[in-house]
Amino acid sequence: MMTAIVNRLGSLAFRYFSNTSMRSEVLRLGVVQLRSTENKNENLDNAKYKMIELVEKNCDVIVLPECFNSPYG
């Protein structure tokens, strides 16, 4: 499911930025700050829930931390 969400968001962002008629419209940017744990599945779940929240708030682009799914904490 996570891959499908990321792919969908990527295609939406591509369409947004490649459509010249939309450049004058508002771009909603969602920025996620997460605390990574040693459990990679927990990190992915946390990121997924944050992304779902931002999609529900009509964000056009979501920015995740660089190492959000890494076991660094």
Beta strands, then each sheet from edge to edge (+ up, - down):
strand 1: 29-31
strand 2: 61-63
sheet 1: 1+ 2+
end
